[in-house]
Amino acid sequence: MKILVCISHVPDTTSKINFTEGDTKFDTNGVQFVINPNDEFGLTRAMWFKEKQGASVDVVNVGGAETEPTLRKALAIGADTAIRVNTPATDGYQVAKELAKVVKDGGYDLVIAGRESIDYNGGMVPGMLAGLLDANFINNCISLEIEGDKAKAVREIDGGKESLSASLPLVIGGQKGLVEESDLRIPNMRGIMQARKKPLNVVEPSESSAKTEAVKFEKPAPKGDVKLVDPDNLDELIDLLHNEAKAI
């Protein structure tokens, strides 16, 4: 079984976010980048298939050279080969088109992506990728088993969970629960050294173009000062909740 894990290069949630050029560009200065958490759950599950079922595991990213440290980390965790599509990720459609070409060229049986990235939270790529490939698709996946060319999965739905079966080829939109957080892997020294020798192939993009563009970014409005109300003054509290907070 050939598995391709899609890896997004995203800012660490502890990084301070700023914008430049009139709030139209993301400022990467001083920002630490990591593997998208939803993708990391998928990569860890793929490593289980590699170790238990002898699957091959490749990772792919759409982005510039600045994303290669993130791909190297995925290699250090245990992926066999990394692929970088040499073009900035501009929108979900463009990314899905580039990934679809990689999947077709590589003949992958299973594609594991995160249900969404934590930077733009578009949540569009896995579904569009499945559509472009004419492959089965399971989103919000929290459990996955593969036997031969058949898959059994569990996904979260409103108010509960749903058990599904599907045949390969299959695209998964994974999330927290696909593996336990305690099972996530930190690259060790041996893995880091091996990653330096593993192939990281750079491929040129297709002719796909973005369908949307970011016009402007805006940070959430800063929170106002806290107002302290005397516990004996319930009338003032009710007035603030009704007229200012609009909570009642």
N, C-alpha and C positions, 0 to 999 in steps of 0.2 A: 504494500500500500504506500502510495506517495502522498505526503501531506505537505501543504503549503500554509504557513502561518503568516498572516498579514500583521505587520508591526508599524504602529504609529509612533512618531518621535514627538513627545509632548512635554510641555513644561511641568516640572515638579510642582505640586500644589502648594508648596511652601514658598515658592518664588514670588517676588513682588512683580506685578504685571504693569507695564507702561506701554504707551503708544507714541509714535512719532509721526512726522509729516502731516500735521493737522488731524491726528487720531485716525489715520488711514492705514498705518503700518504697525505691526507688532514689534516692539523693541526687545531684541534678544540679549542685549547687554546685561551680564550678570545673572542670566537665567540658567538654572540647571535643568537639563532635559533627561527624561527617563523613558522606559518602555511604557506605553499606554497600559494602565492597570487591567482593563478588560482583555487586552491582547496577551498580557502576561499570564492570566488564567488559562487562555487557550494554548499558549506555548507550553505551559507545564503539563497540560493534558496530552498534548502531542508527544512530549517526552515519554509519557507513560506508554503510549502506543509504540514508540520506538523501542523501549526497553522490554516490553512484554510481548509484542507482536512482530518485532523486526521491521517496523515501518521506517521509511526514510523521511526526514523532516527538513524542509527548507524554509527560510524566512524571506519576506519581501517587504520593501518599503518604497514609496514614491517620494522622492525628495532629493535635495542636493547633497554635496559631500559632507555637510555638517551633520547629517543623520548617521554617518557610518559608525561612530562610537556606540550608538544604540544598537545597531545591527551586530557589532562585535560582541556586545554584551549577550545578545541572543545566541550567538555562536558559542560563547563561553558557557552558557547554560546547557548547551548540548546539541543545538541545531547543526546540521551537516554542511549546509551551504547557505550563503546570503545573496540576495539579489537586490540591487538598488536601481530603480528606474530613474534615470538622470533628468528629472524635471521637478520644479516646485509643485507641491500639492496645492492646487488653487480652489477646487471645489469637489464635492462628492462624485459628480458624474465623471469628471476628468480622471479622478483617482480610480474609480471603478473600471473605466475603459482601459486604463493602463494595466491594472491588475488582471483584467480578463485576458489580455494578450499574453501575459506571463503564464497564466493558468493553461491556456490553450497550447502554448509552445512547450510547456513542461509536462503536459498530460497528467495532471494531478487528479487523484481520486477524491480527496477531502481537502477543503479549504476552510481554515479556522480564522475568523476575524473577530475582533471585539464588536459588541453590539453598537458601540459608539466610542469616539475618542473624548478625552476629558478636556480638550481645548475648545473645539467648536461644537461638540455634542450634537452633530447633525443626525447621526444614526441612519444615514442613507446608504453608505457604501455596501454593506453586506447584501442587502436586498437587491440593489441595482446590479451588483456583481453576479448574483444568482440568475437574475433575469437575462443578463447579457450572455451567460454561459448556458442558459436553458437547463439549469441544474436545480435539484431539490434544495429547499431553504428552510432552516429552522432558526428563528431568532430568540433572544432572551434565554439561551440554552444554559441549563444548570447541571445537566448530566448527559454523558455521551458514552455509548458503548458501540464497538464495531465488531461484527462477526462476518468474515467474508466480504460480500458486497452489500451487507445489510447493516443499518444503523438503528439503534434504539436511543431515544433522547427524551429528556424531560425539559420543559420550558416553563417559565413563569408566565402566568396570565393574570388578569384582574381577579383578585379574590381567591387565587389558588394556583395549582400546577396542572400541566397537561402532559401526558405521556404520548409519544409519537414513535412511529417507525418509518423509515425511509430507505431507499436504495441509493448507492453511490452512482454517479458523482453527487456530492453534497456540499453545500456551503452552510457554515455555522456562524451565527452571531452570538458569541459567548459572553459571559459575564461572571461576576462573583458567584460562587457556588459550583462552577464547573470543576473546580478543585478546591480543597480547603486552603485557607490563607496560610496555614502552617506548612503546607506542601510546596509553597512557592520557593524557588531555588535562588540562592545567592551564588554567583560564580566563585569558584575556589581558584587557587593559584594554578592548579593543573589545567582547569578549564580555560583560564585566561591565556596560558601559554599555548594550548592547543588551538585556541581561536585565532591566534596570529598566523597559523599555517593553513587554516581552512579558507576555501575560496570565497571571495566577495566579488561577485560579478556585477559590473555596471553595464546596463543596457540602455540604449537610447529610446526615447519615447516614441509612441506612434503619433499620428496626426490628430489625435483627439484634442478637443478644445473645451474650455470651461463654459458652462451655461449660466453661471452666476458670478458676481463679483462683490467683494466687501466694499461698501461705500464709506462706512465710518464705524469706528468702535467707540463705545461709551461705557465708562465704568459705572457701577451702581452708585447712586447718590449716597454720600456719607451719612451715617446714622447721627441723629440729633443727640443733644445732651440728655442725660437721664434726669428726669424730674422726680424728686422725692416728695412723697405726700405723707403728712402726719397720719398715723393709723387711726386717730380719732376723727379725722376730717373726711368722712366718707362722701360727703356731698361734692367736695373738690375732686376726689378720685373719679366719681361717676361723671362729673362734668368733663374731665380730661378724656376719659375713655369714649364718651359720646361725641364730643365736639372736635377733638384733636386727633385721637387715634382712630376714630370712626369704627371702634370695635364693638360698640353696642348701639 
